Amino acid sequence: MINSRKHQILTVLLLTGLCTTTFAAEANPPKPELKFEISTKETKWIGLNGQPGRGTIKPKYVATLFIKDDYCFSGLSDSGRKDVLLRTSAGESMSVQQKAFFAKSKDTVRITQGKGAKYYLYCRLYAVSQDDAKKMAAALIEALNTPQARRRLYKRKVRQLASYKSDLANRDTRMEFYLARFREKNLKDVPYLTIEEAKRTISELNKMLNIMVIDRAGIKAKLKAIEKQQQRKEVINTGALLKLEEMNVDQAVELNALESKIQTASELRKQAKDFYKKMSDKQLDLKQHYLHLGKEVEENELELRRIEKILANPKSEIPPVRVNKNTVTIYPVKSDG
């Protein structure tokens, strides 16, 4: 029976040879112990795009772990992933009930980008029992640690870093391309092509609005003066009254036209400001993306050289997959999914 106030830590020796959060330097790295932490906190069966899992047989437990970005069969379908796991020795030893779960249910293996651990992927492996959950974790690591899988992964890393370097070398051109695509998708009805064009428009409209606001104040002052003259107590001849009325009408028409111009200019300025903000935000996102990309290339430069040496020698031993803190946490799954 599980004690609800504390986790039970079950430690087993993982025969497939996991390593710690850093690669071992020696040719034959030591085989650390994989810890299974049993939690009493219930969780949901999560499927594709965060939807509930699908299948006639429902899981009772889920094994969760963070692995370094080493998931090399992400392109496989759900059935393809099952086949890979079942072909391992740990997979072969799974219970009849677990294999039936595989046969009748989808969303048995979910891999997503980890939020709490840099460069790690979050794995959720569903099972019908605690023992099968442990075997699911062992099967995943065993599958990832085959020489073929490790070499495929390393070749992918080399291609990925080469792609990153190429992207960085053409950063300005790529940023222009991404900004243009963002504009075409989200701002195609706005008559601006670039941030600079919108910025110039905002500046010009600000100047125009300043002048028009001053002119409006002048017209309002004239109208007030005309009204004051019209309200004089002393007798004013008819000609003067007609002239004042004509001036009043002219100024009122001019004020109305000016108010219209101010409204239109304000709307145009708002449109330009909205465009400027959205494009500037996107530009900032792209700059941060390339900053992160540069740091990632820099951090992986030494590892890349080591990988290239390993790949150059077919007999060299590739370090095993890394599991964050060498820990797998097993949670009970809610009966309603």
Secondary structure, 3 states (H helix, E strand, C coil): CCCCCCCEEEEEECCCCCECCCCCCCCCCCCCEEEEEECCCCECCECHHHCECCECCCCCEEEEEEEECCCCCCCCCHHHHHHHHHCCHHHHCCCHHHHHHHHHECCCEEEEECCCCCCEEEEEEEECCHHHHHHHHHHHHHHHCCHHHHHHHHHHHHHHHHHHHHHHHCHHHHHHHHHHHHHHHHCCCCCCCCHHHHHHHHHHHHHHHHHHHHHHHHHHHHHHHHHHHHCCCCCCCHHHHHHHHHHHHHHHHHHHHHHHHHHHHHHHHHHHHHHHHHHHHHHHHHHHHHHHHHHHHHHHHHHHHHHHHHHHCCCCCCCCCEEHHHEEEEEEECCCC
